[in-house]
C-alpha cells in the first residue's frame, strides 16, 4: 500500500523510471486506494484481537523441547516468544505464524519450508534455527536467542563508526549473507536493527523474515510494512516477489553507507519522500561527505537498478 501512495500523491510520475521499470500510467484510482486501506484496517483490527488472545494462551506451552516463558514484540508475520530449551537449559526465541496467515495452507507450508531451509544454514554469523514444527493449528520454529545490542542502537548512540570497525562488521555480515546465498536463500530485510553485535564483537544476522513466501495477493502490504524504507532495494517496493540476492546486495551497500557516513543514504520529510528518493536513486555520493572513502567503494555502494549489483560479496572487502 505504500507503493499505492506514490500513484495517489504524485500524478506526475507516469513517464518516470523507477529502477528498470517505466511508470506508464496511473493505475490505481483514489477510490480503490481508500477501499484497500479500509479493508486492511478492518483485517488488522480483527487479527489484533485474535492474536492478543493467542499470545496469552501460548505462554507456558511447550513446542517440542522448548517451553514458552514470555511474550516478545511481534513482527508483521509472527508472534514471538522467549522460551527455555529444556534439553540445554538455555533460552531461545519461538516464532509462531499469525493465525490469519496460518489458515492459508499454502502460506503455512511455505512458512515452514523456508524456516527448514534456513535451519540448514550453520554459520556463526546467522542466528541458528533449532527446530521447525507444526502442532495442532500452530506453525512455529525455534531460533537462537542472540544476546547483545542491535547495530541500529549502536549507530544511534555513536553516529558513524571508524572505518576499520565498520569494515569488520561488514565482513561478518558478508559471511552470513554468503552462507544464505550459497543455499539459494536471501535475507530480504537487512537493516541495522536486524544485526546483533554479541559477545566478542560477533555480528549475527537475525529476524530473517518469512515474508517473501507469504506476501502474495491481498497480503502484499504485510511485506511492505515489514521493510525499512531506507535500506530496502527499490525493486522490492514495486513487488515483494522481486526480493532476491541482488536486493540483499543493495541493503548491504546501504548498511555500510550508514556505518561510514553516520546517516542513511535515503532521507525525506516523510515516508513517501524517503521511498521516492530510494526508488529514484537520489542520495549524496558517499565520497562527497567522507572524502576518505575510496573511489572503488564509492562506486559500488548503491545501484538503483539490480542488474549491475555485484553478486560476489567477497569483492566488497577489497573495495573497503
N, C-alpha and C positions, 0 to 999 in steps of 0.2 A: 504493500500500500504506500510505502514511501516513494516508490517509482511513480505511482499514480499522481502524487503531489506535483511532480515535475510537469506533467502534461496539463494539470489543472491550473497551476500557478504561472507557468512560463509558456504562453501561447506562441512565442517567437521561436521555440525550439525546432519545429519542423525545418529540415534542411541542415541541421547541426549534426556533426559527427560525435557520437558517444563511443569512444574506443573505435572498434571496427564497424560499428553499427550506425547507419544513416537513419536519422529520425525523419520519416517521410510524411507523416500526418499525425494529427491529434486524434488518438484512437478512442479515448475514453471521455464520455460526457461528464459534466459536473453532477448530474442526477445519478448516474451509475456510480460515480465515485462515492457520493453520500450513502447510497444504498449498501455499498460494500462495507463502509465504516460502521453503519448502523448494525448490520448483520454481525460484523466482527465484535462489536461492543456487547451485543446480546450473548454471543457464544462465550465471550470472556467472563461475563458475569455468572453464567451458568456453570462454567468449568471451575471458577474460583470457589464457589460454594461447595461443589462436589469434591474438589481437590483438598480443601481445608479439612473436610471430614476424613478423607482418605489418609492424609498425612497423620492425623491424630491416631487413626486406627493402626497404622503401621509401626508406631513407636512400641517397642517391646517384642515385636515379631521377629522370628528367625527366617533367614533366607540361606538355606544350605548351612554353611559353617560360620555364619555371621549373625549377630543379633543387633537389631536396630536400637540405638540408645537415645538419639535426639534428632530433631529436625535441623537441617541446614537450609540456607536460602535456595529457593528453586531456580531453575532456568526455564527457557522457553519450552522445552520438550519434556523435562523430567522434574520429579520431586526428589530432592537429595537428602540423605540422612547420614549422620555419623553413626558408625557401627563398631562393634567389637568382634574381632576374629577369634572365635572360641578355641580354635586349634593352635593359634600362635600367641594369644593374649596380647594382640596389638590392635590398633584402631585402623579403620578403613572407611571408605565412602560407599554407600549404596545408592545407586541411581535407579529410580522406578519411572517407567514411561507413564505419562499422564493418561488418565482413563479415556479421555475423548479421542486420543490417538490410538490407544491400545484396542479400542473397539473395532478399528480397521485392521483386519487380519493381515493384509498385505504390508501395511506400515509397521505393524508389530513384528512381523517376520523380518523385515529389512532392518529394524532397530536391533534385533538380536544378532542378525548376521553380521552387521557392521561391528558390533561390540566383540563378537567372536573373532573377527579378523584382526581387530586391534589387539586382542588378548594374545595373539601370536607374536606380536612385536615385543621383543625382550631387549630393552636398552635402558641404561641408567638415566637418559635424558627424556624418557617418555614414561608418564605415570602408568604403572602396571595395572592390568585388569586381571583379577584373580579368578573370577567365576561369572558365568553368564547363564541365566536360567529363567524358566517360566514356571511360576507356581500359581495354580488356580488362574485368576484373571490378571495376575501381576506379571509384568515383563521387566526384568531387572538385571543389573550387573554390579559386581563389587570391584571397586577401584582402590588403588593405593592412596592413602592419605599422606600427602607430602607436607611435612612441617616446614614452615619458613614464611617469608613475606613475598608478596607478588612483586614482579618487576614494576608494575604500574604504581604501587605505593612507593617503591624506592625512587622512581623517577619524579613522583610528585614531591617527595621530600628533598631530593638533591638537584632537580632540574636536569641537566645533562650529566653524562658520565665521562671520565677520562677515556680517551680513545682506546688505550690498551684494555681497560676494563670492559668497554663496550664490545670490542672485538672478542674478548674472552667469552663473554656471554653469547655473542653471535655464533661463535664456533660450536658451542654446545647446542644451541638451537638448531644449527645446521645438522649436527649429528642426529638429533631427534627427528628432524624432518626427513633426513636420508633414510632412517630406519623405517619410517612410514612409507615413503615413496618407493622404496625397494619392494614393498609388498603391494604396490598398486593403490595405496591409501594416501590421503592428504588430510591436513588438519582442518582447514576450512574456516577457521576463525582465530587466526594467530594474532594476538594482541598482547600488550604488556600485562594485562590482568589475567591472561591465561598462561603465564610463565611464572613459576615459583622459584625463588632463589632460596635453596635449602642449605643444609649443613655443608661446610667446606666449599661454599660458593657454588654448589651444584645447581645448574639451571634445568628445570624439568617442565616439559610441556604437559599441561593438564587441560581438563574440560574439552577434550576432543569431541566435537559435537556430533550428535546423532542426526542433526538436521538435514543433511543432503538427501538422504533417502526418504525423508518424511514430508518434505516441503513440496508437495505437488497439488495441483488444482487449487482448491479454496484454502489450503493450508500454507501457501507460499509466503504469506505475510509472517508466519512464525519464524521462518529462516531469516527474513529481512530484519525482524525485530531483534534477533539474537546477535546481529552483526554490529561491529564497531565501525562507524562510518568513515573514520579517518584511516583505518588500516585495511579495509576490505577492498579487494580488486574491483574496478569499475564494472567489469562484465558480469559480476555476480549480482549487482544491483538489478540488472536488466532481467536476469532469470537465475534462480538459485541452482538450476541444473548445470550452470556454467562453472561452478566451483570445481577446482582441479589442482593439480600440482602447480600449474602456472599461477593460479591465484595465490597459493602459498608463497610463491616467489615474490609477488608484488607485496604481500604483507611483510615478508622478511625485509625487503628494502625499506618499507615504511617504518618498521621497528628499529632498524639501525639508524635511520634518519632521526627518529625521536631520541634515541640514546645519545647521538653525537651532537645534535643541534639544540636540544632542550625543549623543542616544541614539535608537534606533529606536522607532517608535510602538508596536510589539508586543514584549513581553518575556515570559519564562516560565522556570521552573526546568528544563524540558526541551522537546524539540521538540513534544511533544503539547500541552503547556500553551500554548506560543507560538502554535501553529496554532489552538487553540481561541480564544484571545484575539483573534487576527486575524479568524477567522470570525464571532465574536460582537460584533466592534466594540469590544472592551474596550481602551481606551487613554486616557491622560490628555489633556485638551484642551491643545493647544499653548500657548494664552494663559495657562493656569494655571501653566505652567512658565516661560514667557518673556512677561511682560506687554507687551513692546514689539511683539509681533505684532498686526497689525490684526485687527479683528473679521471683516472680509470674508475675509481669508486663513485665519483660524482656522476659519471655517465651510466652506471649500472644500477643505481638505486631504484629508480621508479620508471616504469614504462606504462602509459595508459593502455596501449594495445598489448594483448597477451602474447602475440606471436614472437616478438624479439626477446622476451624474457629468457635469460639463460637458465635452462633446466638443470645444469650441473652446479649444484650448490657448492661443490668442492672448489669452484673457481673464485667464489667471493672472498675467502680468507686471503688469497694472494692480492686481490684488489685492495682489501683493507690494509 
